[in-house]
Structures are given as C-alpha cells and as structure tokens.
Amino acid sequence: MKKTLFISLSMLVMIACAQTKETTYKQKKSKNQYYWQQHADYTMDIDMDVNNYQYKGIQKLVYTNNSPDELNKVFYHLYFNAFQPGSQMDIRSLTIKDPDQRVGDRISKLKPNEIGYIKVNSLKQNGAAVSYETVGTILEVTLNKPIKSGETVTFDMLFEAQVPVQIRRSGRNSAENVALSMAQWYPKMAEYDFEGWHTPPYIAREFHGVWGNFDVTIHIDKNYTIGGTGYLQNPQEVGHGYEDKSKALKLPKGDKLTWKFKAPRVHDFMWAADPEYIHDTYKMENGIDLHFFYKKTLEEKFLKNWKELQPKTAELMTYFSTNVGQYPYKQYSVIQGGDGGMEYAMSTLVTGQRNFGSLFGVTAHEMAHTWFQFLLATNESLHPWMDEGFTSYISNKAENEILKEGKENPHSGSYRGYRGIVARGYEESLSTHSDRYETNWAYGTASYSKGNIFLSQLEYVIGAENVANGIKKYFADFSFKHPTPNDIKRSMEKVSGIHLDWYLNEWTQTTHTIDYGVKSVDGSIITLERIGQMPMPIDIEVVYTDGSKQEFNIPIEMMRGSKPTSATVLKDWAWANPIYTLDVKKPVKSVMIDKSGLMADVNLDNNTNLKKTR
C-alpha cells in the first residue's frame, strides 16, 4: 500500500508539473491570457427598392461565444426603429435643454412612409426557431439552448426595413440630396464583454460592435453607384469605376445590379448609394486605394474641392499610419452623405458642400476615427472621450502639419471650450454615459474638448515624446480589441515609467478643476499655492532681477518620477499640501506657471506675480 501510494503521488506530481508547463506555454503565447472578445461573422443579402426606400434582408450570423459565461439570451440592435414618433430618441430631442438642430422635433412629425424601421420576421438558432421580442431599438432573443463558453452557433434571420428620412447619420434624401446613407441599417448583434451585455436604447449618440467578417450582397437599381465598407468583389459586373456604366462590358440585363462586398476584421458595415455619384480612385504608393464618391451635380467650386481633397487625404493616411499605427486594410472611402461627418469601417460619410478647409477638416477628423474607435474599438457609448477626444487630438496635429498652419498649440480651441463650460457651471464628468449628459453642450465639451485635453495635457505631465510613443504602444497592444480607459493609462505608464492612476481618476471620473497660483514672491523666496482640487506637476519660469531666466519642474509625489526635461527638477509636491515654497537663491523679478499653456488651469490670472495676464 505504501509503495502504491508513493507511485500514485509521484504520478500526480508529474501530471501537475506537465499541466503547469502547458499552462505556462499557453500564457506565453498570448500577451494577455485573461482577455477575450466575442466574434460575429455576417452574411447578408439585401434587396433594395429605391422607389419606396424599403428593403428585405436575409442574414446569417455565425456567433462565437469566447466568454467564460454561458449565454441564455442574445440581443440585437435595431437602430432604425429610433426614427419613429414617440421613440426614446424623439422624446429625448423634445425634452433636452439644447436639442441638436438637425433633429429638433423632426422625428415627431414623420409620416408612416417617412419613418425608419427594422422588422424581424423570423429567427432561428442552429435551424430551430427561437422566441424574440422587439423593445424599441433592441431585439431581445430567448434562446432554446444556452450558448456554452467556446461554442459557435448560427442564427438565420429574415427581416424587412424602411430607410427613414435623413435626420441623424442614416437616412434617405439628405439635405444635399444624397439618396441613401446606409449606416446602422441591419440587425446588429449587441456586444457582450467583461461588463456584460451592452444594450442601451439608441438615443442619438454612439455605437459598439462585435469584431468579425462581413459578406454583403446588395441588389439595387442599376443606375445607382455604391460606396462604403469592404472590398467590391464584382467590379466588372456593376461597372464600378465607370462614370458612364454603359461602358462596362459585363453589365447584366434587368432593372437591378448585384453588388458584392467582403470586409474582413471589422465591427460594422456602412454603404451609401446615389445615381449621381462620381467615383474617383486615388492610388497611394503603399498599395492603399482611396475612393471618393460625390455628386456630379455639385457646384463647380465644390467639385474642385473634392479633387483637391484627394492627395491631401493620402497625406492624412500617411500621417495617421506613422503616428498611431499602420492602416491594415487596402482601401478607404470618403463618401458624400449623412448629415455632417461620421466614421465607419474602412470609410466615412461627410457632407460635401463645404469650402476646402472645412472639407479637409471633416475628412481629417472622420478618417482619424479609423484608429480611435474602429481599430481601437472602445465602447464609445461609455467612453466617448476616448473616441472623439483622441480623434480630435491626432487630427488637430495632422491638420496643423499638413496644412502648415503653424499653430503653437493646435488644441487651443478645446482649452477655450473647456474653460467656458466650467465657468458657466455646466460641466459633467467624463465617466457619464454618452446618452446621460444633461445637455448636448456638456456631452460635446466632455467628449471632444476634455477628451482631447487628456492627451495634450499629458504631454505636459509626462513629456510629448512619451505621449507619442505611448499612443503607438496603445495601438500595438490594443488594435482589433476593445480597450478601456485603464488600457491607455497603462500604455502611457509603461512608456514613461510614471504612475498615472491619479491623472485618470481626477480628469475622467471627477469634475475637479486645476487652479495653481503664485501666492507671493519675497526676494528669492517663491510661494506657490494649489487652489483647485486636482493636483498637477508644475513647470515655472523664473526671471531674475538681473535679467537671467531659469526653468523649474515640480513633480507631484504620486507620479513616482518626473518627465524628461531640461528644467531643474525640484523636490516633489505632496498633493495634500496646498502650499509649496522654494528658495531660488537670487532676487526674483517674475514667476510664470506653465509657459507652455498645456495645463488646463481654469484661472490664468494668478499664474504669474505680474499684473499682466496671458
């Protein structure tokens, strides 16, 4: 018995060691073995009637549950249902203090043939019908059998839909008379992640989607040209690239053409169609094709702008690929449509009747979204500042360089916007859900301005070079994933070696403000004070009575380090202490806090001991 027991114990030890080695090997194969994300492959066949703007769809969705959980239900977004009188989007627009002028009360006035809807007529899980209920913009599906962890199932759906009058992002017959802007047009599987299901009703804000592959077939009137997400599989069959389709050699007979697209590794699919589109292709030296779709009926000055936009868009592609990460697809499309500008997979919709500066600016911003939200697919409903703010940051820098604007701080508008809303008392925390802001003003300032400042101000905290490298690391580690606020913080920490938990918390989860002042100057003794609640490291420039100057950097203790700087680095400032005193050993004439202007101090009047303000 003892010998047998000894052998058994030895075998258990050997098995345990083998299992440990196997586990270790598996962990080494993945940078983050604890990360998972769902996967959804769509195959869709759409038959569009351009006379009544209705279409019928067949959807096959192959869904893989990579979560550790067993799923008893799944949920789809039915975004077009928002464009109906009495919808939550309608009510919200009618009751918010500062409604979006593009929406206003327009939804409440839609007639039955003008509303949007998506109606699911049948749904099967692995061939067996399942029960479902439409609740506003969400389809709630009760499964016959749970989807186990690691299991792949197939959902087959028949649906019909009507394109709403163009009001917000999607729709028909826009103000510029683009026939079809087809965004968020299909039943779209909701995302399930470590936080659970994400099923907010569509109110007007942002989106979140499951990574996967799309195979989309569209049957539409033969006079229409389509541009959008993915790679066109049958260009000769549809005359793609020919302004006059009669020149195409293989056009089939009949009233409709069939367009076939495939899009790998995306989390959405958009398309637009119009019978008056010009289609231009601009080929980049790196093999990427840029496509431009715009109406040939535009005024001559606007047509000229669209031509001039094309080489500049190539410069944008190069800038973003160099400064964030390489664009991974072989095409990108800029399409006239929508109601302003909105980004999608491998493409964007922008309004086209703009002067060149405006057309370039909106293209720069929407193209930058390819990196910040489409390749770095944050949940923009929960964290719109990581989407709009980071996009504003990199597109501002791109515009400044490509157009040679020469701005010392290309983000100055964001600082003005932020200070303005703080002064008026309307600021809300960046941790607010995008649909829950009390005003559109608060949402816009938080998401665009304060989100932009998160990165531009970080240049002040850890140094511009560290921020530039941190962005590249963020892209390398989290592209094709769903990064969270902690992920951008950790990328910056790993590059800089500086602790930033305090910065993420104060700037994104509170409305604490920054206010530092020069309390007094007495000979060589300088006393600074922290008046605002948010602590920050401090850069000061000292001008001595003899005319010489000296720069100092005062880190805060919680950083556990300091940024690269040529300034003299002083003893840390513990945040709980509102006063900091230093002796510079020479008579002082003036002191200036933050000469760079990158710190979002809400009161600049006390940043110097001189009466003249910046």
N, C-alpha and C positions, 0 to 999 in steps of 0.2 A: 504493500500500500504506500509506504513512504517513497519507494523508488518511482512508482507510478505517478504519485503526486508531484515529485520533483520534475519528472519529464513533462508533465502537464503544465506545470508552472513555467518551465523553460520555454515550452512552445508558445504559451500566452505572451511571454516577454518578447519572443522573436516576432510574433504576429503584430504586437503593439508597435515594435520598432519599425517593422515594414510599413505599417499604416502611417506612422509618423513621418517616415521618409517620403511616402507617396503624397501625404497632405502637404508637406513642405514643398515638394516639387510642384504641386498644383498651385500653391500660393505664389511661388516664384514666377510662374508663367503669367500671372496677372498682376498688374501694378496695384490693383485694389480688389482683393478677392471678396470683399464684402459688398461690392457694388453690383447691382443688377438693374435691368430695364426690360420692359415688355417689348414685343416685336409684332408688327402687323403688316402683312402683305395684301395689297388690294388689287383685284382685277375687276374693272368696271366697263360696262358697255352702255353708252348713253345715246339716246335718240332724241334730238332737239328739234322742236317745231318753232321756227323763228317768227311765225305769224301770231301765235298766242303766247309765246315765251314759256311754254310748258315742255317738260321732257320726262321720259321714262328711263329708268335705270335698272340694270342688273348688276349686283355687287356680290363678289365672292371675297370673303375676308378670311385669311388664314392667320390665326392669332395664337401666339406662343406665350404661355404664362411662365416667365422666367423668375417670378417672385417666389419666395418661400411659402406663400399662402395658397390655400385652396379657395377658388372663387365660385360663389354660388350665384352671383349676378354679374352682368356686364352692362355698360351704359354707352349710348351713342349721343353725340351732339347733333341736333337738327337746327342749325343756325338760322336758316331762312324763316323759321316759324316766329322769329322775333319781329318780323316786318308785318305785323297784323295789329289792327286796333285793339287796345286792351292788353297787349303783351307787356311784360315787365319792362322791356326796352322803351315802349311807348309811354308807360306811366312814369318811368324814371325821367324821361325827357320833359314831361309835362310838369314835374314837381321839383326838379333840381333848381337851385338858385340861379345858375348861369348855364342854361342849356346850350348844347352845341348847335350853332346856327344852321348847320347842314341838316340837322334832324328836326329840331323845334317841335311843332305839332303835326308834322307831315304824316307820320305813321297813323295817327288817329283819323286822318282824312282819306286813307287809302280805300279804294273800291275793291270789290271781290276779284276783279280781273287785274288789279294792281298789287295785291298783297304778295308776300312770299310764303311758300310752304314747302315742306317735305313730308310726304305721307308714306309710311312703310306699309306695304300691302301684304307681305309675307316674310317670315324669318325662320330659318332652320339652323339647328346646330347639329353638325355631322349627319345631315339628312332628315332629322326629326324636327317637326315644328315645335317652337318654343313660344311661351306667352310673353307679351310685352305690352307696355302702356306708354303713350306719349304724354308727357307732362311739360308743357311749354316747349322749350328748346332742348329737352332731354328725352331720350327713349330709354325707359327702364325695362331691362330684359331679365326675366327669371329663368334660369337655366334648368333643363331637365336633369342634367348631371353636372356636378361641380367640375370645374377645370382644375385638375391637380397641378401641383408645382412641377414645372418642367414639361407639362403636356401641351400639345398643339391641337387645336380644333379648327374646324371650318364652319363659317357662318355664310349661308346663302340668303340673299335678300332681294326682293323686288320692291322698288319704290317709284313714286312719281313726285314731281315737284313743279313749282312755278317760280320763275325769277321775278323778284319784286322790282318795282320802280326804283331806280338808283337813289338811295338815301344815304347809306353808310357803307363804304367799301365795296360791297357787292351790288349787283343790280343791272337793270336794263335802261338803255336810252339816257345816258348821263347828261349832265349839263353841256358837255362838249359833243353830245350826240354819238357817243360810242355805244354800239348796240348791246354788247354783252360783256360784263365784267364778272367772271365766274369764280368768286372766292368763297370758301366755306360753303360749298354748294352741294355736298354729298353727305350722307350719314357717316359721321366720323367717330371712330371708337375713342372713348374718353381715356385719358391716361390714368394708370394705376401705378403708384410708386411707394416708396417707404413711408409716405404720409397717408397712403390710402387712395381712394378714388378722387379724382378732380372733376366735379360735375357742376360748376357754377352755371346758373342760367346766363344766357347771352344778353348782356345789357348794352354793350357797345364797345367794350374795351379790347381785351387781348385774348390770346389763344395758347393752347398747349396741346401737343400731339405725340403720338407713338411713332417711334422710328420704324421704317420699313421700306418696302419697294412697291411702286405703283405701275400697273399696266392698264392704260386707259384708252378706250376706243370711243370716238365721238362721231356720230352721224349728224351732219348739218347741211343746210342749204349750200349748194355748190358755189354760190357767189361769195361766200364768207371765207375769210382768212383767219386762221387760229394761231395764236402765240401763247406761250406760257411755260409751265414746268416741264421738264423732261426732254428726251430726245425723240424727235419725229422719226418713226420707223419706215414710213412710206412716202417720202417727199415727191417722187415722180408721179405717184397716183393722185396727188392732190394739187400738183402744180406749185408746191411750196418754193418760194424764191422767185416766182414769176409774177410780175405786177399784172400782166395780162395772162390769165390762166389758159386762154386758148392756145398759147404757145407750148403748153405742156403736151408731151407726146402720149401719155398713157391715161388720160382722164377717162373714167368710166362714164357710160351714159346714165341718164337719170337726173332726178331733181336734187339729189344729195351726194356729197362726198363723204368718205370714211377716213377719218384722221386717227392714226395710231401712235400713241406715245408710251415710252417707258422712262421711269425715273427711279434710279437706284438710291437707296440710303437717304430718304427724305422723310419728313413727318407731315407733309401737306402737299396738295396738288392744286394749282390755280391755272385757269385758262381764260383767255379773252378772245372775242371774235367780232369782226365787223366786215361788211362788204367793201369798205373804202380804205382798208389798211394798205399803206405802203410797207413793204418788208425789206429792210436793208440788213446786210451782214457785214460786220467788221471783223476781219481775221487778225488775231494777235499772233506775234511771233512764237509765243509759247504753246500754240496749238488751241487756245481757247477762242471760240467763236462768240462774238457779241451780236445779238439780234435786236433790231429796233423796229417796232410796229407803231405807226402813227398815221393819222388820217390824211389822205391826199387833198382833202378839202380845206385844210388849214390855210390861214393867210400866209402869204409869201414870207413874211418876217418870221413866222413860227416854223415854217418848213426849213428855213435857213438855220434856225437854232437847232433843230433836230439833226441836221447834217453836221454842224459844228460840235454837237454833243458827243459824237461817236469816238473820235480819237481821245477826247478827254475822259470818256468812260473807261477806255483802255488804260489810261494813266491811273484812274481810281483803282481798277482791278490790280494793277501792279503795286500801288501803294499799300492797299489793304493786305495783299498776299505777303508783302515784305515786312510789314509792321505788326501783323497779327499772326497769320499763318497762311500757307498756300491754299488757294482756292482748289477744291478737289474735283470739280466737275469740268466738262469740256464745253459748256455753253452757259450763257447768261442772257436774259432777255429784258429789255426796257420797253414797256408797253403803255401806250396812251390808254387810259381808262380810269375807273374808280372815281373818287371824289376828292383827291388830294395826292397823297402818296402812301402806299402800303406795301410792305415787303412780303414775298412768298418764296417758296423753294425755287432756286435757280432763276428767279425772275422778280419783277416788281411792276406794280401799276402806278402810274403817275399821270396827273393831268398835264395836258400838252400845250395849252395856250398860255405860255409863260415867256418872259424875257429870258435871255440866255443865262444870266446869273441865277435866276430862280430855278430854271430847268436843270442847270448843273447842280445847284444846291440840293434840290429834292432828290435827284438821282444819286448824289453822293451819300445822302443820309440813308435812303432806302437800300442802296447797294451795301452799305456798311452793316445793315441788319443781317446780311447773309452770314456774317461772322458772329455778331452778337444777337443771338436768338435762333438763327437757323442752324448754324454749325455748333454753336454753344447754346444748346436748346434749353435755356432757363424756362421756368414756369413764369411767363410774363404776366399772368393774372395775379400771382402772388408777389412777384418781384419785378414790376415794370421798370424800376430804376436800373436794373442790370441790363435791360433790353434797350430802352430809349436813352438812358443816361450814357452808357458805354458807347452806344452808336453815335450820340452827339459828340462825345469826346473825340473819337477817332475820325469822324467825318469833318469836324471843325479843323483838325490838324491837317487832314488831307486837302481840304479846300484852301487853307492858308498857304500850303506849299505849292500845290498845282497851279493855282491862280495867282501865285506870288503876291498875296495880299499884304504881307509884311507886318502882320499883327503881332505885337509883343505877347499878348495873351488872347488867343483866338476864342477863349471861353468866357470872355468878359460879359457877354450878354447873359450867361447863366448866373453869374455872380449878381448882376443887377436884378434879375428876376427873383432870385432867392432872397436878397435883402429886402426887396419890395414887399414880398408876401409876409416876411417876418414882421416888418414894420406895421403892416396892416392887421396882423393877428390872425391870418387865415392858414398858417402853415399846419400841415398834418404829418405824422411820422411816415417814413418810407416803408415801415412794416405794415401799413394799411393795405388791404386788398384793393386792387385797381378799381373795382366797382363800388367800393365803400367810401370813397372820399366824399366829403360833404359838398365840395364844389369841383367843377372841371378845372378851375384855376389851381386849386390845391393839388389835384392829380397831375396836371401838366408841369407845375413847378417842381413837385417832388420827383416825378419820373424823369423829366428831361433835364432840368437845371440842377437839382440837387444830386441826381444820379451822375451827371457829368462831373460835377464838382468832386464827387467821391474819388475819381481818378486824378483830376487835375490838382486837387489839394493833396493827394497822396504823393505827388511829385515834391511837394513842399516837405512832407513828413519823412519820406524815405529816399528821395532823390529821383530825378527824372529818368536816369539810366536804369535804376532798379524797377521803376514802373514800366518802362518799355520792355525790359526783359521779363518782368512778371506777367505782362499780357501775353507774351509769346509762350511762356510756360503754361499759363492758364489754357491757352488754345491747344498746346501739345498734349496736355493731360486730360482735357475735358471736351474736346471736339467730338461730335457724334454721341454726346451724352447729355444729361440734364443737370448741369452744375447748379449749386446753391450758393447763397452769399458766403458761407464758410469756405467754399472752394476758391473763390477769388481772393479771400483773405489769406488762405494758406499758401496759395501760389506766390503772393507778394511777400509773405513771411519767409518762405523757403529761399527766395532770391535775395532778399535784403538782410536776413538774419534778425530782423526787428519784430518784436511782438506787437500785434495789431488787433487783439481782441477788443481793447478799449475803443479803438477807432471805429470798428464795425458796429459795436454796440451804440456808441454815442451818436454817430452820424446817421445810422439807418433805423435804429429802434427807439429813438427819443426825438424830441424837438429841442433838445438843449442847444444853446447858441454859444458861439465863440465871441468873447469880448475881452481883449487884453489892452491894458493902458500903461502909459508912462506916468507913474504916480508922482515921482519927484526926481530932480537932478540937483545934487548938492556937492559942488566941486567935482570930485572924482567918483562920488557915490551915486549909483543909479538904482532907483527902486521901481520895480515893475509890479503890476497887480493883475490878478485874474478876476474879472468881474462876471463873465458868463459862466455857465455851468460846465461847458465842455472844455477839458484840458487839451492843450496842444504844445508841441515843442515851439520854441520861439527863436526866430532869427532877428538880430538887431544890428543896425549900422550906427556906429558912434562917430560923430565928428568932434574932434578936439578943438580947443581954443586956438591951437597953433595951426589949424587948417588941415591936419592929417586925419585920416579915416581908419577905422578898424571894424571888422565884422565879427560877430559872436554868434554861436549857436548854443541854445539851452535845451537839451533833450528833456522829455518828461521821464520820470523814473520807470513808469510802466512799459516803456519801449524796450528796456533792457539793451540799449545800444543807441547809436546815432547814425544819421545819414552820412554818406560821403560828402565832405565839404572842405573848402579851403579856409573856412572861418575858424576862429579859435573856439573849441568846444569846451563849454563850462560845466560845472557840477550840475547833475540832474535836478529838476524841479519836481518835488513831490506834489501830486495834484491836489491833495487836501489842503495844502498851504496856499492861501490866496496871495501871499507876498513873496517876492524874490528880490534880494538885494545883492549887488555886486560892486566891487571897487575896481575901477579900471586904471587906477594909479596916475591918471593925468586929468587935468581940468577939462570938463566936458562942455561943449557948446550945444550939441543937439543929439537926440536919440530918435531913431526911426525903427518901429516894429514892422517886420515883414515888407521889405522893399520890393519883393517880387510881386506882391499882390495876389499870391496864390492861396493864402489863408482866407477863409470866408468869415472874417471878422465882421460883425454886424454894426460896429461903430468905429469908423475910421478917424473920428475927430480926436480920440485920445491916444492914437498910435504914435504920437510924437509930443515932445515937450514944447514944440513951437506952436504958435497960434495958427499958422497957415496949415490947412489940411490938404490931403491929396485929392 
